[in-house]
Amino acid sequence: MGSIIKPDADSISQSPAISVIHDLCARDCQMQVHEPLVDMEALRCAIPLARFFHNKMAALVNADVLVVMNKHASFMQMSYADILLAMKGRMVFDYAGIFDRGEFRKSGLVLHTLARQI
């Protein structure tokens, strides 16, 4: 989730998330992308192999892994219970630091951050 450089910005120019998504697509990963602030057509042009969703929870349905790339306000409002219900897997990579580590530990999800796994 989140393919832009800065939280709550609307440009994907020079976004490192685009490169990450391209790399994962090249490894035959099926990408389900939710980006609330960027035009869908711009995303489709930048990442043609990904599927795009207007709704963040719809993007999580049957997902094996959740990768959060930035601190969008709407991402910070996701409940752990909703994530658990939507996803098939339990692994979350939080590169934006939006999840509370203590609460996350209790949720049954496996959190990975840039620094460590909890």
C-alpha positions as CSV (number, residue, x, y, z in Angstrom):
1,M,0.0,0.0,0.0
2,G,1.3,3.4,-0.9
3,S,3.4,4.0,-3.9
4,I,4.5,7.5,-3.4
5,I,7.5,9.1,-1.7
6,K,5.9,11.3,0.9
7,P,2.8,10.7,3.1
8,D,-0.3,12.3,1.7
9,A,1.4,13.6,-1.5
10,D,-0.1,12.9,-4.9
11,S,3.0,12.3,-7.1
12,I,4.7,9.0,-7.9
13,S,7.7,10.6,-9.6
14,Q,11.0,9.2,-8.2
15,S,9.1,6.9,-5.9
16,P,11.2,4.0,-4.5
17,A,7.9,2.0,-4.1
18,I,7.5,1.8,-7.8
19,S,10.9,0.0,-8.1
20,V,9.9,-2.4,-5.3
21,I,6.6,-3.2,-7.0
22,H,8.4,-3.7,-10.4
23,D,11.0,-6.0,-8.7
24,L,8.3,-8.1,-7.1
25,C,6.3,-8.4,-10.3
26,A,9.5,-9.6,-12.1
27,R,9.6,-12.4,-9.5
28,D,6.1,-13.5,-10.5
29,C,4.5,-11.9,-7.4
30,Q,0.9,-10.9,-8.0
31,M,0.7,-7.3,-6.7
32,Q,-2.6,-5.8,-5.4
33,V,-2.0,-2.1,-5.0
34,H,-3.9,0.6,-3.1
35,E,-2.8,4.2,-3.4
36,P,-5.5,6.6,-2.3
37,L,-4.0,9.9,-3.6
38,V,-2.5,9.1,-7.0
39,D,-4.6,8.9,-10.2
40,M,-5.3,5.2,-11.1
41,E,-4.3,5.8,-14.7
42,A,-0.9,7.1,-13.7
43,L,-0.4,4.1,-11.6
44,R,-1.5,1.7,-14.4
45,C,1.1,3.3,-16.7
46,A,3.8,3.1,-14.1
47,I,3.1,-0.4,-13.0
48,P,1.2,-2.2,-15.7
49,L,1.5,-5.7,-14.2
50,A,-0.2,-4.8,-10.9
51,R,-3.9,-4.8,-10.0
52,F,-5.2,-1.6,-8.5
53,F,-7.9,-1.1,-5.9
54,H,-9.8,2.1,-4.8
55,N,-10.5,0.5,-1.4
56,K,-7.6,-0.4,0.8
57,M,-9.4,-3.4,2.4
58,A,-10.3,-4.8,-1.0
59,A,-6.6,-4.8,-1.9
60,L,-5.9,-7.0,1.1
61,V,-8.4,-9.7,0.2
62,N,-6.6,-13.1,0.1
63,A,-3.2,-11.3,0.2
64,D,-0.3,-13.4,1.5
65,V,1.7,-10.3,2.6
66,L,0.9,-6.7,3.4
67,V,3.6,-4.1,2.5
68,V,3.1,-0.6,3.8
69,M,5.4,1.9,2.0
70,N,4.3,5.2,3.6
71,K,2.3,6.9,6.3
72,H,-1.0,7.8,4.6
73,A,-3.5,8.9,7.2
74,S,-6.0,6.3,5.9
75,F,-3.4,3.4,6.4
76,M,-2.9,4.4,10.0
77,Q,-6.6,3.8,10.6
78,M,-6.5,0.1,9.6
79,S,-7.5,-2.2,12.4
80,Y,-5.6,-5.3,13.1
81,A,-8.8,-7.3,13.2
82,D,-9.8,-6.1,9.7
83,I,-6.4,-6.9,8.3
84,L,-6.6,-10.4,9.8
85,L,-10.1,-11.0,8.3
86,A,-9.1,-9.8,4.8
87,M,-5.7,-11.4,4.4
88,K,-4.8,-15.1,3.7
89,G,-1.3,-14.7,5.1
90,R,-0.2,-13.1,8.4
91,M,3.0,-11.3,7.4
92,V,3.3,-7.5,7.3
93,F,6.2,-5.4,6.2
94,D,5.8,-2.0,7.7
95,Y,8.4,0.3,6.1
96,A,6.5,3.4,7.2
97,G,6.4,2.6,10.9
98,I,2.6,3.0,11.2
99,F,1.8,0.0,13.4
100,D,2.2,-0.1,17.2
101,R,4.6,-2.9,18.0
102,G,3.0,-3.9,21.3
103,E,-0.5,-4.1,19.9
104,F,0.7,-5.8,16.8
105,R,2.3,-8.6,18.8
106,K,-1.1,-9.4,20.3
107,S,-2.9,-9.4,17.0
108,G,-1.6,-12.7,15.6
109,L,0.1,-10.9,12.6
110,V,3.9,-11.1,12.1
111,L,5.4,-7.7,11.7
112,H,8.7,-6.9,9.9
113,T,10.2,-3.4,10.0
114,L,13.4,-2.1,8.6
115,A,15.1,-2.7,11.9
116,R,13.7,-6.0,13.2
117,Q,11.0,-8.6,13.3
118,I,8.6,-8.7,16.3
